[in-house]
Amino acid sequence: MTPVLSGAAASTAAISIVAGEGSAEKSVVLRLEEHERKEVGVRVRPAASLSGHLVCTDGGMLPRQADACLLGLPAGDEDDAARDACRHPVVPSVSVTLSGDRQDAFLVGPLTPGSFRLALRPRGYTNWTWVLGTPDGAQAAVVQVNGNDNVELGTIPVLCGPEVEVRPTVLSRDPLPDLTLAVVSAELTRISPEGKVERRVVPAERSGERVVIRELPEGEWTLSLSMSHPFFLPALPVRLSVPFKLERGVQVRAGVEIVSVGGAVLVDAPAGVARLTDPDGVKRLEPAKDGRVAIDGVAPGAYRVEMCEDDACARVIRRWDGLRVVRGAKVVLAVSDDSTSRSN
């Protein structure tokens, strides 16, 4: 026999059952003979809970149901995939009904005292929103619950619009470089009912391994994206153009291919032209801009770098022989001194 609470009390109280002289348990097994009657006791005691309100950042409506994921403190082996899948909840994942005048209030419980990270995901949505309002589980706030308190979390903003996630694949199987160094531009286009081309430039968020474009308009659109990076080989932007049906709360995914990963050379110089020469004698010229010369997309190897006054390199200001470029790193040179440094 297992006692069950229903209604609002199910989230704010804990229930147990006692048979005879036994201790309080979640459930008991009773054996009854014909015409036999046994008495059991049901104990209901207050329990802790978490409450708050959800609100779409675009002002739109939320579904009435949401899934809740409750994790403890981060474990040493926790990764993004395990966290996003809510693989190790401290209490079984539950569904909560949003209530209140605006149908936006949530209540999660019953809980025992402890430290928790809470995520909520409106029914039908792809991503979790972590308290206190971030899609990034690594930035989730830790909430301390004491005794049988109800902890009010306030209003949690939810990104309810459609979004697109772009993850590059490196064909050479080189490690993917940090995409926070990438330059990304993205645009949505579609043909309006009047036959005109409708365009919207959309901002892209870069993280270590992916690019996410959030809060997009709903409907059928074509996404055009350009991504360049100082370590991509060849040193050209990778491009993507793909049609999508964008739906509220849903994330769609796309990929781009990168041939391989190299390094880069950066020369601090107010003016002039840098000439990079590889072991086969192939030369590459790059002009100074904003006090620097950026030579991106350089294959690993040894090079000669010359800083010249003009494209013809009639006069060489500085020269570095045997400069080694490694994968995933930037070599920084300064014309004014002999320093050489590397950065990722």
Residue pairs with C-beta under 8 A, 6 or more apart in sequence:
1 17
1 27
1 28
1 29
1 30
1 40
2 17
2 26
2 27
3 15
3 16
3 17
3 27
3 42
4 10
4 15
5 13
5 15
5 44
8 107
9 44
10 110
11 49
11 96
11 107
11 108
11 109
11 110
12 46
12 47
12 49
12 107
12 109
12 110
12 150
13 44
13 45
13 46
13 47
13 110
14 44
14 45
14 46
14 47
14 110
15 42
15 43
15 44
16 24
16 25
16 26
16 42
16 43
17 24
17 25
17 26
17 27
17 28
17 40
17 41
17 42
17 43
18 24
18 25
18 28
18 40
18 41
18 42
18 43
19 28
19 30
19 38
19 40
19 41
20 38
22 28
24 43
28 40
30 38
30 40
32 38
45 148
46 148
47 109
47 110
47 111
47 112
47 148
48 109
48 110
48 111
48 112
48 113
48 145
48 146
48 147
48 148
48 149
48 150
48 151
49 107
49 108
49 109
49 110
49 111
49 150
49 151
50 107
50 108
50 109
50 111
50 116
50 118
50 131
50 143
50 145
50 150
50 151
50 153
51 105
51 106
51 107
51 108
51 150
51 151
51 152
51 153
52 105
52 106
52 131
52 152
52 153
52 154
52 155
52 156
53 100
53 102
53 104
53 105
53 106
53 154
53 155
53 156
54 62
54 66
54 98
54 104
54 106
54 120
54 122
54 129
54 155
54 156
54 158
55 62
55 104
55 155
55 156
55 157
55 158
56 62
56 157
56 158
56 159
56 160
57 157
57 158
57 159
57 160
57 161
57 215
58 160
58 161
58 215
60 160
60 248
62 98
62 103
62 104
62 122
62 158
62 160
63 98
63 122
63 123
63 124
63 125
63 249
64 97
64 98
64 103
64 123
65 95
65 96
65 97
65 98
65 122
65 123
66 95
66 96
66 98
66 106
66 120
66 121
66 122
66 123
67 93
67 94
67 95
67 96
67 120
67 121
67 123
68 93
68 94
68 95
68 96
68 106
68 108
68 118
68 119
68 120
69 86
69 89
69 93
69 118
69 119
69 120
69 121
69 128
70 89
70 90
70 91
70 93
70 108
70 111
70 116
70 117
70 118
70 119
71 83
71 86
71 88
71 89
71 90
71 116
71 117
71 118
71 119
71 140
72 90
72 114
72 115
72 116
72 117
73 115
73 117
73 142
74 117
75 88
78 88
80 137
80 138
82 88
83 137
83 138
84 127
84 128
84 137
86 93
86 119
86 128
90 114
90 116
91 111
94 108
95 123
96 106
96 107
96 108
96 120
98 104
98 105
98 106
99 105
99 106
99 107
106 120
108 118
109 150
111 145
112 145
113 145
113 146
113 147
114 144
114 145
115 142
115 143
115 144
115 145
116 142
116 143
116 145
117 130
117 131
117 137
117 140
117 141
117 142
117 143
118 130
118 131
118 140
118 143
118 153
119 128
119 129
119 130
119 131
119 137
119 140
120 128
120 129
120 131
120 156
120 158
121 127
121 128
121 129
122 158
122 160
122 249
124 249
124 250
125 160
125 249
125 250
126 163
126 249
126 250
126 251
127 135
127 159
127 163
127 251
128 135
128 137
129 135
129 156
129 157
129 158
129 159
130 136
130 137
130 139
130 140
130 141
131 140
131 141
131 143
131 153
131 156
132 141
132 153
132 154
132 156
133 156
133 157
133 158
134 140
135 159
135 214
136 207
143 151
143 153
144 151
145 151
159 214
159 215
160 248
160 249
161 214
161 215
161 216
161 217
161 218
161 248
161 249
162 215
162 216
162 217
162 218
162 246
162 247
162 248
162 249
162 250
162 251
162 252
163 212
163 213
163 214
163 215
163 216
163 250
163 251
163 252
164 212
164 213
164 216
164 223
164 244
164 246
164 251
164 252
164 253
164 254
165 210
165 211
165 212
165 251
165 252
165 253
165 254
166 210
166 211
166 212
166 213
166 225
166 227
166 240
166 253
166 254
166 255
166 256
167 209
167 210
167 211
167 253
167 255
168 176
168 179
168 227
168 238
168 255
168 256
168 257
168 258
169 255
169 256
169 257
169 258
170 176
170 258
170 259
170 260
170 261
171 257
171 258
171 259
171 260
172 259
172 260
172 261
174 260
174 261
174 327
174 328
175 261
175 327
175 328
176 209
176 258
176 261
177 229
177 231
177 232
177 261
177 328
178 208
178 344
179 206
179 207
179 208
179 209
179 210
179 211
179 229
180 206
180 207
180 208
181 229
181 230
181 231
182 206
182 211
182 227
182 228
182 229
183 227
183 228
183 229
184 204
184 206
184 211
184 225
184 226
184 227
185 201
185 204
185 225
185 226
186 201
186 202
186 203
186 204
186 213
186 223
186 224
186 225
186 226
187 199
187 200
187 201
187 202
187 223
187 224
187 225
188 199
188 200
188 202
188 216
188 217
188 221
188 222
188 223
188 224
189 197
189 198
189 199
189 200
189 221
189 222
189 224
190 197
190 198
190 219
190 220
190 221
190 222
191 197
191 198
192 198
200 217
202 213
202 216
203 213
204 211
204 212
204 213
204 225
205 211
205 212
205 213
205 214
211 225
211 227
213 223
213 225
216 246
217 246
218 246
218 247
218 248
219 245
219 246
220 243
220 244
220 245
220 246
221 243
221 244
221 246
222 241
222 242
222 243
222 244
223 240
223 241
223 242
223 243
223 244
223 254
224 239
224 240
224 241
225 239
225 240
225 241
225 254
225 256
226 237
226 238
226 239
226 240
227 237
227 238
227 239
227 240
227 256
228 236
228 237
228 238
228 296
229 296
230 264
230 294
230 296
230 297
230 330
231 261
231 262
231 263
231 264
231 296
231 297
231 327
231 328
232 238
232 258
232 259
232 261
232 262
232 296
232 297
233 258
233 259
233 260
233 261
233 262
233 297
233 299
234 259
234 297
235 296
235 297
235 298
236 297
238 256
238 257
238 258
239 256
240 254
240 256
242 254
244 252
244 254
246 252
260 299
261 327
261 328
262 297
262 298
262 299
262 300
262 325
262 327
263 298
263 300
263 325
263 326
263 327
263 328
263 329
263 330
263 331
264 294
264 295
264 296
264 297
264 298
264 325
264 329
264 330
264 331
265 274
265 276
265 294
265 295
265 298
265 303
265 305
265 323
265 325
265 330
265 331
265 333
266 292
266 293
266 294
266 295
266 330
266 331
266 332
266 333
267 274
267 288
267 292
267 293
267 295
267 305
267 307
267 332
267 333
267 334
267 335
268 291
268 292
268 332
268 333
268 334
268 335
268 336
269 288
269 291
269 292
269 293
269 307
269 317
269 335
270 288
270 291
271 288
272 287
272 288
272 293
272 307
272 308
272 309
272 310
272 317
273 285
273 286
273 287
273 288
273 293
273 307
273 308
273 309
273 310
273 311
273 313
274 285
274 286
274 287
274 288
274 293
274 295
274 305
274 306
274 307
274 308
275 283
275 284
275 285
275 305
275 306
275 307
275 308
275 313
276 283
276 284
276 285
276 286
276 295
276 298
276 303
276 304
276 305
277 283
277 284
277 303
277 304
277 305
277 306
278 299
278 301
278 303
279 301
279 302
279 303
284 295
285 311
286 293
286 294
286 295
287 293
287 311
293 307
295 305
298 325
299 325
300 325
300 326
300 327
301 324
301 325
302 322
302 323
302 324
302 325
303 323
303 324
303 325
304 319
304 320
304 321
304 322
304 323
305 319
305 320
305 323
305 333
306 313
306 316
306 318
306 319
306 320
307 316
307 317
307 318
307 319
307 335
308 314
308 315
308 316
308 317
309 315
309 317
317 335
318 333
318 335
320 333
320 340
323 331
323 333
323 340
324 331
325 331
326 342
328 344
329 342
329 343
329 344
330 342
330 343
330 344
331 340
331 341
331 342
332 340
332 341
332 342
332 343
333 339
333 340
